[in-house]
């Protein structure tokens, strides 16, 4: 399994556990390692990549919200 495909499978497993309500990070890592048979450092690396991707998306959405809010406030002042 190549690295990109492995990362995709690991991200899907992490998201699946999160959707099921698992909230303990170490528990998620352990379950993914047991389920997929990949090394724990690999799961931690992929989890970090997933966190960074999600944070980037959140920042984009937040910046859009701030811009929209500023526009509404500027319009209201006129």
Buried (B, 14 or more C-beta within 10 A) or exposed (E): EEEEEBBEBBBEBBEBBEEEEEEEEEEBBEBBBEEBEBEEEBBBBBBEEBEEEEEEEEEEEEEEEEEEEEEEEEEEEE
